[in-house]
Amino acid sequence: MRPEDRERIQVEVTQRVVARYVEMSMNQPEGFMQTVVNDTVYHEMRRLDRATHNRKAKHTIGYYQDVRHKLLSGSDADQRRLLEGMARRFVAEVVGNFDERVYRLSTTMIPTGLGVLLNAMSPKRLLSLDHFRSSLANQISIQGATSQVRGLLDRGTLVVVPTHSSNLDSIILGYAVYLMGIPPLVYGAGLNLFTNPLVSFFMRNLGAYRVDRYKTAPVYKEVLKEYATCASEMGYHQLFFPGGTRSRSGQVEQRLKKGLMGTSLRAFIANHIADKARPNIYIVPCTLSYKLVLEAETLIGDHLSESGKARFIIDDDEFSRPKRLLNFFSNLLSLNDEIIVRFGQPMDVFGNPVDERGESLDPQGRPLDARTYISRDGVPYFDDQRDMEYTNELSHSIAGAYLRENVLMNTNVVARALFTLLRRANPGVDLYRLMHTGGRSSSFTMAELHTETEHLLTALKKLPVRPQLTALLQRGDIQEIVNDALTHFSIYHTQPAATRRGDHVFHQDRKLLYYYSNRLEGYDLPSVDR
């Protein structure tokens, strides 16, 4: 958020949130506003009771104790002022910043710094600063509807909605859009990512706004949604992850969170009500694909554990450990692997595809007037129930785009083939028990793995809705595909997912095999028991 817009958006968001609760109170029993304020205090005090009581936390506790005291004897006007004060505090915590100088510096430092890491295992390539800067650009492969996405910049506001598997995603995607010539994206980032002072400095000045996922008060969630809505109305291109958090299982997200997604529709309606010159909001689905995922061990462990059912935030994963991060880059990316960022066909806020001119298209590819979706007698208006149904349709369209634009890596296909062999050799054995014990056999022959990989590739190419395949997978050199995957399985993780010894492949970390194979979930593939 540019400095000149910071005060404007804080005032606007606060006013809208308060106005919405005042409007809601008109149809609620007496005391509704008091309940809202009290509920917010309850949620915040509960959060603070579990937090480390530093000076800032003690000050915040004092603030909410004062709110509770004033609420007991306050009038309706006092209750509204208390709500306004809490909303204003929330907005001030959230609001992001943008500094053009920091942006120019970061687009030099990010590729230079990561370039050193990418080439750490190849000293001969450490030749010059210019080479450092170009190395990251060379290893990020940007694919898909890139020219169409760039062409829409002059026709409306972009909202990029990527899959989410690693905390590296926002860094990689941020640099990818810079390479594409797209302005910086405003995006929400978990408060835990701001703990490192250096990282926090760059994130705060590159458009990131802070999201405290420990805050559960409905008023806070309303502030987040209204902030995203206002940012879109003001013409800021945005990024948010519809899956909410990183995919714990390794699957491409299909159950999407609709809260922030609905803000794009609200901004579209508000733009038409205000009769803005460029009212359109364009949704851009995007997938990010890695041969190995930095935090795979922690994520799949959390998914399979009991705590994974309830835990929402992971603070102690591989991303938080500098040595693991360095090891990941130096071992993985020194092999000249691509990180693939793939953009799908942009769509409108109703899930309809749009053409090169930004016009919405119906299922037959004919232009349609999206304004009619939100208008009565030619006048645009808000309707919560109607808009919820439109957001559901958008969610369905994004989930479908993820399956079409998902790029499978060698590691995904070979992991699936090996895990299929494991399941088939142990019929009736519970999945969790199988991953724990390994079943009847500790290995399979290379010939068995080659055959299963070939069957899987053939099945993938015949699917009516199928993922994207890398060039090597398209060529179908089974021996090279399997060897490449086994090489990657052995270079980074604490324990290899699988290891070759002679003519046999041993499944070692079956949780990792399960994680990488899950990238193929969601497709109509043959049964394991074929």
C-alpha positions in Angstrom: 0.0 0.0 0.0 1.5 3.3 -1.1 2.0 5.9 1.8 -0.5 8.3 0.2 -3.3 5.6 0.4 -2.5 4.2 3.9 -4.6 6.7 5.8 -7.4 6.6 3.3 -7.8 2.9 3.4 -7.7 2.8 7.2 -10.5 5.3 7.5 -12.6 3.6 4.7 -12.2 0.1 6.1 -13.1 1.2 9.7 -16.2 3.1 8.5 -17.4 0.2 6.4 -17.0 -2.4 9.1 -18.8 -0.3 11.7 -21.5 0.6 9.2 -22.1 -3.0 8.5 -22.5 -3.9 12.1 -24.8 -1.0 12.7 -27.0 -2.1 9.7 -27.0 -5.6 11.1 -28.1 -4.3 14.5 -31.3 -2.9 12.9 -32.7 -6.4 12.5 -31.3 -7.9 15.7 -32.6 -7.8 19.3 -31.6 -4.9 21.6 -28.1 -5.3 22.9 -26.7 -6.7 19.7 -23.9 -4.1 19.4 -23.0 -4.7 23.0 -22.7 -8.4 22.3 -20.4 -7.7 19.3 -18.1 -5.6 21.4 -18.1 -8.0 24.2 -17.5 -11.0 21.9 -14.5 -9.2 20.4 -13.0 -8.5 23.8 -13.5 -12.2 24.8 -11.7 -13.5 21.7 -8.8 -11.1 22.1 -8.4 -11.7 25.9 -8.5 -15.4 25.3 -5.8 -15.0 22.6 -3.7 -12.8 24.9 -3.9 -15.3 27.8 -2.0 -17.8 25.6 0.5 -15.2 24.3 3.9 -14.2 25.7 3.2 -11.3 28.0 5.7 -8.8 26.7 5.2 -5.0 27.1 3.1 -4.8 24.0 0.8 -7.6 25.1 0.4 -6.1 28.6 -0.6 -2.8 27.0 -3.1 -4.5 24.7 -4.6 -6.4 27.7 -5.0 -3.1 29.5 -6.8 -1.7 26.5 -9.3 -4.5 26.3 -9.9 -4.3 30.1 -10.7 -0.7 29.7 -13.1 -1.5 26.8 -14.9 -4.0 29.0 -15.2 -1.5 31.8 -16.7 1.2 29.6 -19.0 -1.3 27.9 -20.9 -2.0 31.2 -22.3 1.5 31.5 -22.0 2.7 27.9 -24.8 4.1 25.8 -25.6 2.9 22.2 -23.3 5.7 20.9 -20.6 4.6 23.3 -20.8 1.0 22.1 -20.5 2.2 18.6 -17.4 4.2 19.5 -15.8 1.2 21.2 -16.4 -0.9 18.2 -14.9 1.8 16.0 -11.9 2.0 18.2 -11.3 -1.8 18.0 -11.8 -1.9 14.3 -9.4 1.0 13.8 -6.7 -0.9 15.9 -7.2 -4.0 13.8 -6.8 -2.0 10.5 -3.7 -0.3 11.8 -2.2 -3.7 12.6 -3.1 -5.1 9.2 -2.3 -2.3 6.8 0.6 -2.9 4.4 3.1 -0.5 2.9 4.9 0.0 -0.4 8.1 1.8 -1.0 9.3 2.1 -4.6 12.9 2.4 -3.4 12.6 -0.8 -1.4 11.0 -2.5 -4.4 13.8 -1.6 -6.7 16.3 -2.7 -4.1 14.6 -6.0 -3.5 14.3 -7.0 -7.1 18.1 -6.7 -7.2 18.8 -8.4 -3.9 16.3 -11.3 -4.2 17.7 -12.7 -7.4 21.3 -11.9 -6.3 20.9 -13.6 -2.9 19.0 -16.6 -4.1 21.3 -16.8 -7.1 24.2 -17.5 -4.8 22.2 -20.2 -3.1 21.1 -21.7 -6.5 24.7 -22.0 -7.6 26.3 -22.9 -4.3 27.2 -26.4 -5.5 28.7 -25.1 -8.8 31.6 -22.8 -8.0 32.5 -22.4 -11.7 29.2 -20.7 -12.2 29.9 -18.0 -9.6 31.2 -15.6 -12.2 29.7 -12.2 -11.8 26.9 -10.1 -10.1 25.0 -10.1 -13.4 25.1 -13.9 -13.5 23.7 -14.0 -9.9 20.9 -11.7 -11.0 20.0 -13.8 -14.0 20.3 -17.2 -12.4 16.9 -17.1 -10.5 15.2 -15.8 -13.7 16.7 -18.7 -15.6 15.4 -21.3 -13.1 11.9 -19.9 -12.8 9.9 -21.2 -15.7 6.8 -19.0 -16.3 4.2 -20.7 -18.4 0.6 -20.5 -19.5 -1.5 -17.5 -20.4 1.2 -14.9 -19.6 0.6 -12.6 -22.5 -3.2 -12.5 -21.8 -2.5 -11.7 -18.1 -0.2 -8.8 -19.1 -2.7 -7.6 -21.6 -5.4 -7.3 -18.9 -3.4 -4.8 -16.8 -4.8 -1.9 -18.7 -8.4 -3.2 -18.6 -8.9 -3.8 -14.9 -7.5 -5.1 -11.6 -5.8 -8.5 -11.3 -6.3 -10.9 -8.4 -3.8 -13.8 -8.7 -5.0 -17.0 -6.9 -2.2 -19.6 -6.7 -1.9 -23.0 -5.2 0.1 -23.1 -2.0 2.6 -25.7 -1.0 5.5 -23.7 0.6 6.3 -20.4 2.3 8.6 -19.9 -0.7 5.6 -19.4 -2.9 5.0 -15.8 -2.3 8.7 -15.0 -2.9 8.9 -17.0 -6.1 5.6 -15.7 -7.4 6.4 -12.1 -6.5 9.6 -12.3 -8.5 7.8 -14.1 -11.4 5.3 -11.3 -11.8 8.2 -8.8 -11.7 9.9 -10.7 -14.6 6.5 -10.6 -16.4 6.4 -6.8 -16.1 3.4 -6.9 -13.7 3.3 -4.3 -10.8 3.8 -5.6 -7.3 0.9 -7.6 -5.8 -0.7 -6.7 -2.5 -1.0 -9.9 -0.4 -1.7 -11.1 3.1 1.0 -12.9 5.0 0.9 -14.7 8.3 2.2 -12.8 11.2 4.8 -15.5 11.9 6.6 -14.6 8.6 7.3 -11.1 10.0 9.3 -12.3 13.0 12.6 -12.1 11.1 13.5 -8.3 11.1 15.1 -8.4 7.6 12.3 -10.5 6.0 9.7 -8.3 7.7 11.3 -5.1 6.4 11.1 -6.3 2.8 7.6 -7.9 3.1 6.1 -4.8 4.7 7.5 -2.6 2.0 6.6 -4.8 -0.9 2.8 -4.8 -0.4 2.4 -7.5 2.2 -0.2 -6.9 4.9 -0.2 -8.8 8.2 -2.7 -11.5 9.0 -2.7 -12.8 12.6 -4.3 -16.2 12.3 -4.5 -16.5 16.1 -7.1 -13.7 16.0 -10.5 -15.3 15.9 -12.8 -12.4 16.6 -15.4 -12.0 13.8 -14.7 -8.2 13.7 -11.1 -8.9 12.9 -12.1 -11.2 10.0 -14.4 -8.5 8.7 -11.5 -6.0 8.7 -9.4 -8.4 6.7 -12.1 -8.9 4.1 -12.9 -5.2 3.8 -9.2 -4.4 3.5 -8.9 -6.7 0.5 -12.1 -5.3 -1.0 -10.9 -1.7 -0.6 -7.5 -2.5 -2.0 -9.1 -4.0 -5.2 -11.4 -1.0 -5.5 -8.3 1.3 -5.3 -6.8 -0.6 -8.2 -4.2 -2.6 -6.3 -3.4 -5.9 -8.0 -3.7 -8.7 -5.4 -2.5 -12.1 -4.5 -4.2 -14.5 -2.1 -4.1 -18.2 -1.5 -7.7 -19.6 -1.8 -6.6 -22.8 0.1 -5.9 -20.6 3.1 -2.7 -22.3 4.3 -0.1 -24.5 2.7 -1.5 -27.9 1.5 -0.6 -30.3 4.3 -1.3 -33.4 2.2 0.5 -32.4 -1.0 -2.7 -32.4 -2.9 -3.8 -29.5 -5.2 -6.4 -27.7 -3.3 -10.0 -28.4 -4.2 -11.8 -27.2 -1.1 -11.2 -23.4 -1.2 -11.9 -20.8 1.4 -14.5 -18.3 0.1 -14.1 -15.4 2.5 -11.4 -13.5 0.7 -12.6 -14.8 -2.6 -15.9 -13.0 -2.2 -14.1 -9.7 -1.8 -13.3 -9.6 -5.5 -17.0 -9.7 -6.3 -17.8 -7.0 -3.7 -15.1 -4.8 -5.3 -16.5 -5.5 -8.7 -20.0 -4.4 -7.6 -18.7 -1.4 -5.8 -16.8 -0.3 -8.8 -19.9 -0.5 -11.0 -22.0 1.4 -8.4 -19.3 4.1 -8.4 -19.3 4.0 -12.2 -15.5 3.7 -12.4 -13.7 3.8 -15.7 -12.1 0.4 -15.3 -14.5 -1.6 -13.0 -13.5 -5.1 -14.0 -11.7 -7.5 -11.6 -9.9 -10.4 -13.2 -9.2 -13.6 -11.4 -6.0 -15.4 -12.5 -5.5 -19.0 -11.3 -1.9 -20.0 -10.9 0.0 -23.2 -9.9 3.5 -23.4 -8.5 5.3 -26.7 -8.9 8.6 -27.9 -7.4 10.3 -31.3 -7.7 10.8 -31.2 -4.0 8.9 -29.1 -1.4 11.0 -27.4 1.3 8.6 -28.2 4.2 7.3 -31.5 2.9 8.3 -33.5 6.0 6.6 -31.2 8.5 3.5 -30.7 6.4 2.7 -34.3 5.8 3.6 -35.2 9.4 1.1 -32.6 10.5 -1.5 -33.9 8.0 -1.2 -37.4 9.3 -1.1 -36.6 13.0 -4.0 -36.0 15.3 -2.7 -32.4 15.9 -3.0 -31.8 12.1 -6.8 -32.0 12.5 -6.8 -28.9 14.7 -3.5 -27.0 14.2 -3.8 -24.1 11.8 -0.3 -22.6 12.0 3.1 -24.2 11.9 5.8 -22.0 13.3 8.6 -24.5 13.4 8.9 -25.9 9.9 11.9 -26.1 7.6 11.3 -22.5 6.3 12.1 -21.2 9.8 15.5 -23.0 9.9 18.2 -21.2 7.8 20.4 -24.3 7.5 17.6 -26.3 6.0 16.7 -23.5 3.7 20.2 -23.2 2.5 20.5 -27.0 2.1 17.3 -27.1 0.1 18.5 -24.6 -2.5 22.1 -25.7 -2.7 21.2 -29.4 -3.2 18.0 -29.1 -5.2 18.4 -26.1 -7.5 22.1 -26.7 -8.2 20.8 -29.5 -10.5 19.3 -26.8 -12.8 15.8 -27.7 -11.9 13.0 -25.5 -12.9 10.5 -24.0 -10.5 7.4 -23.8 -12.7 4.9 -21.0 -12.3 2.0 -21.6 -14.6 -0.9 -19.1 -15.2 -4.3 -20.3 -16.2 -6.8 -18.5 -18.4 -8.1 -15.4 -16.5 -11.7 -15.4 -15.5 -14.3 -12.8 -14.2 -15.5 -12.8 -10.7 -18.3 -15.2 -11.6 -15.9 -17.9 -12.9 -16.5 -17.2 -16.6 -13.4 -17.2 -18.8 -12.4 -13.8 -20.3 -10.9 -13.2 -23.7 -7.9 -11.1 -24.7 -10.0 -7.9 -24.5 -11.1 -8.8 -21.0 -14.7 -9.6 -22.1 -16.5 -12.4 -20.3 -17.5 -15.4 -22.3 -20.3 -17.9 -21.9 -19.8 -21.7 -22.1 -20.1 -21.5 -25.9 -17.4 -18.8 -26.1 -19.8 -16.0 -26.9 -19.3 -12.5 -25.2 -21.6 -11.7 -22.3 -22.2 -8.6 -20.2 -21.1 -9.5 -16.7 -22.7 -6.3 -15.3 -26.1 -8.0 -15.8 -25.2 -10.5 -13.1 -25.3 -7.8 -10.4 -28.0 -5.5 -11.7 -31.7 -5.0 -11.4 -33.3 -2.7 -14.0 -29.8 -1.8 -15.1 -28.7 -0.7 -11.6 -25.9 -2.6 -9.8 -26.6 -3.6 -6.2 -25.4 -5.9 -3.4 -27.3 -9.1 -2.4 -25.5 -11.3 0.1 -27.4 -14.5 -0.8 -27.0 -14.0 -4.5 -23.3 -13.0 -4.2 -22.6 -16.1 -2.1 -23.8 -18.3 -4.9 -21.7 -16.4 -7.4 -18.6 -16.9 -5.1 -19.4 -20.7 -5.0 -19.3 -20.7 -8.8 -16.0 -18.9 -8.8 -14.6 -21.3 -6.3 -15.6 -24.3 -8.5 -14.0 -22.6 -11.6 -10.7 -22.0 -9.8 -10.6 -25.6 -8.4 -11.1 -26.8 -12.0 -8.3 -24.6 -13.3 -5.9 -25.9 -10.7 -6.4 -29.4 -12.0 -5.9 -28.3 -15.6 -2.8 -26.1 -14.9 -1.2 -28.4 -12.3 2.3 -29.4 -13.5 3.4 -32.8 -12.5 7.0 -33.4 -11.8 9.0 -36.7 -12.1 9.0 -37.0 -8.4 5.2 -36.9 -8.3 4.7 -39.6 -10.9 7.4 -41.9 -9.6 6.2 -41.5 -6.0 2.7 -42.4 -7.2 3.9 -45.4 -9.1 5.9 -46.7 -6.1 3.2 -46.0 -3.6 0.7 -47.9 -5.9 3.0 -50.9 -5.9 3.1 -50.7 -2.1 -0.7 -50.6 -1.8 -1.2 -53.4 -4.3 1.2 -55.6 -2.5 -0.6 -55.1 0.8 -4.3 -55.4 0.1 -6.6 -54.6 3.0 -3.8 -53.0 5.1 -4.8 -49.7 6.6 -3.0 -46.7 5.0 -1.6 -45.4 8.3 -0.4 -48.9 9.3 1.2 -49.4 5.9 3.1 -46.1 6.1 4.3 -47.1 9.6 5.4 -50.7 8.9 6.1 -50.8 5.2 4.1 -53.9 4.7 5.3 -57.3 3.5 8.2 -56.2 1.3 10.8 -53.5 1.8 11.5 -53.1 -1.9 10.4 -53.6 -5.5 12.5 -54.3 -8.6 13.4 -51.5 -10.9 11.5 -53.4 -13.7 8.3 -53.3 -11.6 8.8 -49.5 -11.0 9.5 -48.9 -14.6 6.4 -50.8 -15.7 4.1 -49.1 -13.2 5.5 -45.6 -14.1 4.8 -46.3 -17.8 1.2 -47.5 -17.1 0.6 -44.3 -15.0 2.0 -42.0 -17.7 -0.2 -43.7 -20.3 -3.3 -43.3 -18.1 -2.5 -39.6 -17.4 -2.3 -38.8 -21.1 -5.7 -40.3 -21.7 -7.6 -38.4 -19.0 -10.4 -36.1 -20.2 -9.2 -33.6 -17.5 -5.5 -34.0 -17.2 -2.6 -32.2 -15.6 0.3 -30.6 -17.4 3.5 -32.7 -17.8 7.1 -31.6 -17.9 9.0 -32.1 -21.1 10.7 -35.2 -19.8 7.4 -36.8 -18.8 6.0 -35.9 -22.2 8.9 -37.7 -23.9 8.2 -40.7 -21.8 11.8 -41.9 -21.3 10.9 -44.1 -18.3 14.4 -44.9 -17.2 15.4 -41.3 -17.1 12.2 -40.3 -15.4 12.7 -42.9 -12.6 16.4 -42.1 -12.2 15.8 -38.4 -11.9 13.1 -38.9 -9.3 15.3 -41.2 -7.2 18.1 -38.8 -7.4 15.9 -36.0 -6.0 14.5 -38.2 -3.3 18.0 -38.8 -2.0 19.4 -35.2 -1.9 17.5 -33.1 0.6 15.1 -34.8 3.0 16.3 -36.1 6.4 15.5 -39.6 5.2 15.1 -40.4 1.5 11.6 -41.2 0.3 13.1 -44.1 -1.7 16.6 -45.4 -2.5 17.9 -47.6 -5.3 20.3 -50.5 -4.3 21.2 -52.6 -7.2 18.1 -53.7 -9.1 15.8 -52.9 -6.3 14.1 -49.7 -5.0 13.5 -49.5 -1.3 10.7 -47.4 0.1 12.2 -45.6 3.1 10.1 -42.6 4.0 6.6 -43.7 3.0 5.1 -40.4 4.3 7.1 -38.5 1.8 6.1 -40.9 -1.0 2.5 -40.4 0.0 2.9 -36.6 0.1 4.5 -36.4 -3.4 2.1 -38.9 -4.9 -0.9 -36.8 -3.6 -0.2 -34.2 -6.3 -2.0 -36.7 -8.6 -5.2 -36.8 -6.5 -8.3 -35.3 -8.0 -7.9 -37.0 -11.4 -9.9 -40.0 -12.7 -7.0 -42.5 -12.5 -7.3 -46.3 -12.6 -7.8 -48.0 -9.2 -4.7 -49.2 -7.3 -6.0 -52.7 -7.6 -6.2 -52.9 -11.4 
